[in-house]
Amino acid sequence: MLWGSSYLFIRVGVETIPPATLVTLRVGIAALVLLVVIKAQGYSLPKDLGTWKNLVIQAFFNSFGAWVLLAWGQQYVESGLAGVLNSTSPIFVFFITWIVTRHETVSIRKVLGAFVGLGGVILIIGVDALQNLGQQVFAQLAILLSAMFYGYAAIFGKRFSHLPPTVTAAGVMVSASVVLIPASLIIDNPWTLSPSLLSLSAVGALGVFGTAVALLLYFRLIHTLGSLGTASQAYLRMGVSVLLGIVFLGEEFSLVVGIGLLTAFLGVALINMPGKGK
């Protein structure tokens, strides 16, 4: 629910707040919440340069790089469809694991699941791509690229096993804030904006629940379930995003997109399904 509702909040937010400023507000709010949490726990932020270098890399793939792409794409793509496309990260985790890092065991079932899931993505995007090559297709590709970033982040995040999950989450958000605040000032001139109360409320909820609380769970799961296991929440996330888009925004899905959704869901399930072969 925390991750799946993010697409609804982003869709409402980008109506009056441009992507770079929206993500800056998102990470800034989350950073403040997480700094309060680690202080209450008696922890402090890391002090060595090596850890901060890795935190900035993690922040790019897990937050400011992926989230700016996602927010830009959601200006042109409905929240439910954005959730479906962005929830394909387990497929990318699998391909990165299989071809590059090889840090987790691969089975024929997982290979099959990855290609089935990829087929679902092609079904979802293929309809618009055949109709026109306009902005919506590029927006969908941007959302897919953000999913790829998420996939790598789930693998790279294992480097922080020596830190408490709350400290890792806070460090990532602080790193993202340091990058995004000057960037948004240059790109958007936020003092000239007139955001609506609804958009500001959506960003506030996104920062606290869809980011700060979600990251606390995320880095704990990286340690306990591994990268593929953590990424598997995506096939629940896509269902939540579709449901919320239909209920609150009146969004509709075509039959072909629905088939693509079910196909992607099946692929992710095959990748993560427990079995004798892993």
FENWORA-V916376 format. One record per backbone hydrogen bond with DSSP energy under -1.0 kcal/mol. NH is the residue of the N-H (numbers start at 1). CO is the residue of the C=O. If there is no record, write none. Layout:
# FENWORA-V916376
NH&CO ; NH&CO
This chain:
# FENWORA-V916376
5&1 ; 6&3 ; 9&5 ; 10&6 ; 11&7 ; 12&8 ; 13&9 ; 14&10 ; 16&13 ; 17&13 ; 22&18 ; 23&19 ; 24&20 ; 25&21 ; 26&22 ; 27&23 ; 28&24 ; 29&25 ; 30&26 ; 31&27 ; 32&28 ; 33&29 ; 34&30 ; 35&31 ; 36&32 ; 37&33 ; 38&34 ; 39&35 ; 40&36 ; 41&37 ; 43&38 ; 52&48 ; 53&49 ; 54&50 ; 55&51 ; 56&52 ; 57&53 ; 58&54 ; 59&55 ; 60&56 ; 61&57 ; 62&58 ; 63&59 ; 64&59 ; 66&60 ; 67&63 ; 68&64 ; 69&65 ; 70&66 ; 71&67 ; 72&68 ; 73&69 ; 74&70 ; 75&72 ; 76&73 ; 77&73 ; 82&78 ; 83&79 ; 84&80 ; 85&81 ; 86&82 ; 88&85 ; 91&88 ; 92&88 ; 93&89 ; 94&90 ; 95&91 ; 96&92 ; 97&93 ; 98&94 ; 99&95 ; 100&96 ; 101&96 ; 102&97 ; 111&107 ; 112&108 ; 113&109 ; 114&110 ; 115&111 ; 116&112 ; 117&113 ; 118&114 ; 119&115 ; 120&116 ; 121&117 ; 122&118 ; 123&119 ; 124&120 ; 125&121 ; 126&122 ; 129&125 ; 130&126 ; 131&127 ; 132&128 ; 138&134 ; 139&135 ; 140&136 ; 141&137 ; 142&138 ; 143&139 ; 144&140 ; 145&141 ; 146&142 ; 147&143 ; 148&144 ; 149&145 ; 150&146 ; 151&147 ; 152&148 ; 153&149 ; 154&150 ; 156&152 ; 157&153 ; 158&155 ; 159&156 ; 160&157 ; 161&158 ; 163&160 ; 168&164 ; 169&165 ; 170&166 ; 171&167 ; 172&168 ; 173&169 ; 174&170 ; 175&171 ; 176&172 ; 177&173 ; 178&174 ; 179&175 ; 180&176 ; 181&177 ; 183&179 ; 184&180 ; 185&181 ; 186&182 ; 187&183 ; 188&184 ; 192&189 ; 193&190 ; 200&196 ; 201&197 ; 202&198 ; 203&199 ; 204&200 ; 205&201 ; 206&202 ; 207&203 ; 208&204 ; 209&205 ; 210&205 ; 212&207 ; 213&208 ; 214&209 ; 215&211 ; 216&212 ; 217&213 ; 218&214 ; 219&215 ; 221&217 ; 222&218 ; 223&219 ; 224&220 ; 225&221 ; 230&226 ; 231&227 ; 232&228 ; 233&230 ; 234&231 ; 235&232 ; 237&233 ; 238&234 ; 240&236 ; 241&237 ; 242&238 ; 243&239 ; 244&240 ; 245&241 ; 246&242 ; 247&243 ; 248&244 ; 249&245 ; 251&245 ; 258&254 ; 259&255 ; 260&256 ; 261&257 ; 262&258 ; 263&259 ; 264&260 ; 265&261 ; 266&262 ; 267&263 ; 268&264 ; 269&265 ; 270&266 ; 271&267 ; 272&268 ; 273&269
